[in-house]
Amino acid sequence: MGNLLCVHVHAANIHDTKGGVYTFEKALYRYPTIIGGRADQGYRGTFKNTFEIFHNIKIDISPRIKNDFEVQPVRWIVERTFSWFNNSRRLSKDYEIRAFYQECVCVISNLMTLLRRF
């Protein structure tokens, strides 16, 4: 469905694969029944190895996007979630000073999206 389980905002000098490890470990702490995850080609190294070796969680890597248009069954869920963030004015620019405030605005934006569905 594209609902948020966890948000982790980090500095721009941390690579996404390492930042993704922080986020997924935070989600595992909150939801210990997670048995798998999905990621794109950028996360096939450190991220995938960390969770398959140390946590025994299967990480499914989605294939690289080709030049031809092709519907990919799961990848659109993540892209759609990020596009929902674009509807929030406060997430359009970096207005927040601290990362914690940015995480809160992401959660509020997702809650507003969920409330609009009902």
N, C-alpha and C positions, 0 to 999 in steps of 0.2 A: 504494500500500500504506500510505502514511502514515508512512513512516520518515523520521527526521530527516536532513537534509543538513547543517544548520548551525543553531546557536543563538546569539543575541546578546541579552543582557540589558542594558537601558539604563535610565537614570533616568526617573522618571515625568513629568518636565517636557519630554521629547522626544516630539513627536507621532509616531504610529504610521507615517505615511507616510515620514517621515525615518528613523525607526528601521528600517523595512522596507528602505530603500535600503542601510543599513549591512549588514543581514543578507544580502540578496541578493548584494551585492558580495563579501561574505565567502564565500558559497557559490560564486560564480563563480570566485573565486581558487582554491578547492579543487577544483572540478569545471569546468574551462574548456569542456567539451563541452556545457554546458547551452544549449539552443536556445529555450526558452520557459518561461513561468511562469504561474501563476494567482493571482488576488487577488480580493477582494470590492470592492464599490462605493467603500469608503473610500479605496482606493489608486488611484483613477482619475486623479488629478492629477499631483503631483510624482513619485510612484513610477513610474507608467506612462510618463510623458514621459522620465524619466531613462534607462530601459532601452531604450525603443524608439528614441530619438534618438541617445544616446551609445554604447550597447552593441549596437545592432541586434538586440535580443532581443524577440520578440513576447510581450506580457503580455496574457493573456485575462482580462477582467473578468467575474466571474459576476454574473448579474442579481440585483436586489434581491429579498429574500424577500417574498412576498405574504402576506396574512392567511389565505388558504386553504392547507390542507396540500397540498404537492406535493413529490414526491421530486426532488431536484436531484442529478444524477449525480455531480458532482465535489466539491461543497461539503462533503459529509458526511465526506470523507477528513480535512480539516483539523479539523473538529469532533471526530471520533473520536480524533485524535491528542491534542488537548487533554484529552479525557475520560480518556485513558490516564494523563496526568499527574496527574489527581485521585486515582488509586490510590496514589500515593506520599505518604506521611505528611509528608515534609520539604517537599514542594511545596504542601501545603495552606495554609501560612502563610509569612510572610517571616521564616524563621529565619536565613537567611544574611546575613552582614554585607556581603560584597563581591559584586559582580556576577559575578566569575569563578567563585566558589563555586556560585552559583545556576546558572550554565551547566553546570558539572560535574554537579550533581545532576540537571539535565534530561537530560543524556546518559546518566547511570547509570540513570535511570528508564526511558528508552527501551530501553537494553540489557536491562534486566530484563523488559520487555514482550516483546522479541524472543526472549529465552531461554525464556520461558513458552510460546511457540508450539511449541517443539520437544519 
